[in-house]
Each structure stands twice: as structure tokens, then as C-alpha cells.
Amino acid sequence: MKKIINYIICVLAASGLAHTANGQEVTLNTKQPSSNELPSDTTRNQRMEKDLKRRNSLNNSEPVTWKESKYGYIGSYSSDNAQYMARYDKDGKYVETLTKKEWNDNAPSKLRSSYDQSNYKAQKVTGYWEVTDPVKKKGYYLELTDDQNKLSKVWANEDGKFSTSPMAKKDY
């Protein structure tokens, strides 16, 4: 008897849900923005694109790939066989430009020494970027992978102090 009552309750609940949805257009937004899409604030997007091209003498044929991060926006591009990453804050204001470099003996010795003594030393450096803005002190961004290929992203100031978030201007 309990099974029959439970069955009837389930049928009634299912028919109630079907009736509620019947005749109504239900739209589920399942589309996730791609990692290359900027948020929908076109004024900010245009301002960042214009600012980036002005700062870095980019022409319209050099594509910029934009990504949103929890710290703002990153415009990645290549020019003259070099890779760059321009950072903007959440309001679309310019922060800095970084240049991709090789993680080798040419990397600053203070940074390499700090890395070798850090909690990250067991991970492999798969991407290494230096701040290239002339008015700022040196700063660095490293992409690391562990033995399970899990990606970590860390920033460091010129003294080799590591952080999991971009360094504040006072840290440079």
C-alpha cells in the first residue's frame, strides 16, 4: 500500500511540474562565455583595446586575445616574435605589461634563488613573464605545473617574494 501511495505522489508531482512548464517558454542559459570573451561592457572593452594599441604600437592585424580573471582583464598578443600580456584592473584601467621570457640562466638570480627555496620548487616552471614597464620596479609572473599537471599561477616582486595574487603597486 505504501508503494502505491508513493507512486501516486510521484506521478502527481511529475504531472504538476509538467503542467507548470507546459505552455511556458523556459530558457536556460547554458552557454558559458569562452575564455577569450570579454564581459559585455563594450565601452570598457573598446577603451582597453584602444589603450593597449596606443601603449604598445599594435596595428589592427595583430590579434589580441582577452581573458577575464578574478583580478581584472588580460590581453595577450604577439609582436616581433615576442609574447606579451597586458593587465587591466576590474574597472578596465591599465596595470602593467609583461613579456614572456625563457626560464633559464638569464632569469634574475635573485628570483631563481627564491624559487629554489620556495614551496613551489617541486613544480616545473612552464611560463615565465617579466614586467616590462619602465616606470615600475621589476615584477614577475610564473606558471607552474606539478607532477599531476595541475597548473599554479604565482607572482613575485623583484626581491623574490611570492604571492598567489598580483603584487600591489606598493610591493613593486
C-alpha positions as CSV (number, residue, x, y, z in Angstrom):
1,M,0.0,0.0,0.0
2,K,2.9,2.4,0.9
3,K,4.4,1.8,-2.5
4,I,1.2,2.6,-4.3
5,I,0.8,5.9,-2.3
6,N,4.4,6.8,-3.0
7,Y,3.9,6.1,-6.7
8,I,0.8,8.2,-6.9
9,I,2.6,11.1,-5.1
10,C,5.4,10.9,-7.6
11,V,3.0,10.8,-10.6
12,L,1.1,13.8,-9.2
13,A,4.3,15.8,-8.5
14,A,5.7,15.0,-12.0
15,S,2.4,16.0,-13.7
16,G,2.3,19.2,-11.7
17,L,5.8,20.1,-12.9
18,A,4.9,19.2,-16.5
19,H,1.8,21.3,-16.2
20,T,3.7,24.3,-14.8
21,A,6.2,24.1,-17.7
22,N,3.6,23.4,-20.3
23,G,2.8,26.5,-22.4
24,Q,5.7,28.5,-20.9
25,E,8.9,29.1,-22.7
26,V,11.7,28.1,-20.4
27,T,15.1,29.3,-21.4
28,L,18.2,28.0,-19.6
29,N,21.3,30.0,-20.3
30,T,23.8,27.1,-20.5
31,K,26.3,29.0,-22.7
32,Q,29.4,29.7,-20.8
33,P,31.5,32.6,-22.1
34,S,34.6,31.3,-23.8
35,S,37.9,32.2,-22.1
36,N,38.5,34.7,-25.0
37,E,35.3,36.7,-24.5
38,L,35.3,39.9,-22.5
39,P,32.3,40.8,-20.4
40,S,29.5,42.7,-22.1
41,D,30.6,46.2,-21.2
42,T,31.5,47.3,-24.7
43,T,32.6,50.8,-23.7
44,R,35.2,49.4,-21.3
45,N,36.3,46.8,-23.8
46,Q,36.8,49.4,-26.5
47,R,38.7,51.6,-24.1
48,M,41.0,48.8,-23.1
49,E,41.6,47.7,-26.7
50,K,42.4,51.3,-27.7
51,D,44.6,51.9,-24.7
52,L,46.5,48.7,-25.4
53,K,47.1,49.5,-29.0
54,R,48.3,53.1,-28.1
55,R,50.7,51.8,-25.4
56,N,52.2,49.1,-27.4
57,S,52.0,50.4,-31.0
58,L,49.9,47.4,-32.1
59,N,48.3,47.5,-35.5
60,N,44.9,46.1,-36.3
61,S,46.3,43.0,-37.9
62,E,47.9,41.8,-34.6
63,P,45.1,40.0,-32.8
64,V,44.7,40.4,-29.0
65,T,43.2,37.6,-27.0
66,W,41.2,38.9,-24.0
67,K,40.5,36.9,-20.9
68,E,38.8,37.9,-17.6
69,S,40.4,36.9,-14.4
70,K,39.4,37.5,-10.8
71,Y,41.8,40.4,-10.8
72,G,40.7,42.1,-14.0
73,Y,41.4,41.5,-17.6
74,I,44.4,40.2,-19.6
75,G,45.1,41.0,-23.2
76,S,47.6,38.5,-24.7
77,Y,49.3,39.2,-28.0
78,S,52.5,38.6,-30.0
79,S,54.6,41.2,-31.8
80,D,58.1,40.9,-33.4
81,N,58.4,37.3,-32.3
82,A,57.8,38.1,-28.6
83,Q,54.7,37.3,-26.5
84,Y,53.1,39.9,-24.2
85,M,50.5,40.1,-21.6
86,A,48.8,43.4,-20.7
87,R,46.9,43.5,-17.4
88,Y,44.0,45.8,-16.7
89,D,42.1,46.0,-13.4
90,K,38.4,45.3,-13.0
91,D,37.5,48.8,-14.0
92,G,39.5,48.5,-17.2
93,K,42.4,50.7,-16.1
94,Y,45.9,49.7,-17.2
95,V,48.1,48.0,-14.7
96,E,51.2,46.7,-16.5
97,T,52.6,44.8,-19.4
98,L,54.6,41.7,-19.1
99,T,56.9,40.0,-21.6
100,K,57.3,36.2,-21.8
101,K,60.9,35.1,-21.2
102,E,62.7,31.8,-21.1
103,W,63.2,30.3,-17.6
104,N,66.9,29.7,-17.8
105,D,70.2,31.1,-16.5
106,N,69.2,34.5,-17.9
107,A,66.3,34.8,-15.4
108,P,67.2,37.0,-12.5
109,S,69.4,35.1,-10.0
110,K,67.5,36.5,-7.0
111,L,64.2,35.2,-8.4
112,R,65.7,31.8,-9.3
113,S,67.3,31.5,-5.8
114,S,64.0,32.5,-4.1
115,Y,62.1,29.9,-6.3
116,D,64.6,27.2,-5.4
117,Q,63.9,27.9,-1.7
118,S,60.1,28.3,-2.0
119,N,57.2,26.0,-1.6
120,Y,57.0,25.9,-5.4
121,K,60.4,24.4,-6.0
122,A,58.9,20.9,-6.7
123,Q,56.9,22.3,-9.6
124,K,58.1,22.9,-13.1
125,V,58.1,26.5,-14.5
126,T,56.1,26.3,-17.7
127,G,55.7,30.0,-18.3
128,Y,57.8,32.9,-17.1
129,W,56.9,36.6,-17.6
130,E,58.7,39.9,-16.6
131,V,57.1,43.3,-16.1
132,T,58.4,45.5,-18.8
133,D,57.0,48.9,-17.9
134,P,60.0,51.2,-17.5
135,V,58.4,53.3,-14.6
136,K,57.8,50.3,-12.4
137,K,60.2,48.1,-10.5
138,K,60.6,44.6,-11.7
139,G,57.8,42.1,-11.1
140,Y,57.3,38.5,-12.4
141,Y,54.5,36.1,-13.2
142,L,55.2,32.3,-13.3
143,E,53.0,29.5,-14.5
144,L,53.9,26.2,-12.8
145,T,52.8,22.6,-13.1
146,D,53.1,19.9,-10.6
147,D,53.6,16.1,-11.2
148,Q,49.8,15.7,-11.8
149,N,50.0,18.6,-14.4
150,K,48.0,20.9,-12.2
151,L,48.6,24.5,-13.1
152,S,49.5,27.1,-10.5
153,K,50.0,30.8,-11.1
154,V,52.2,32.9,-8.9
155,W,53.6,36.4,-8.9
156,A,56.8,37.7,-7.4
157,N,58.4,41.0,-6.8
158,E,62.0,41.9,-7.6
159,D,63.1,40.5,-4.2
160,G,61.6,37.1,-5.0
161,K,58.7,37.4,-2.6
162,F,56.0,35.1,-4.0
163,S,52.2,35.7,-3.9
164,T,49.2,33.9,-5.3
165,S,47.7,37.2,-6.4
166,P,49.3,40.0,-8.4
167,M,51.6,42.2,-6.4
168,A,50.1,45.5,-5.3
169,K,51.9,48.6,-6.5
170,K,53.5,49.1,-3.1
171,D,55.1,45.6,-3.4
172,Y,57.0,46.5,-6.5
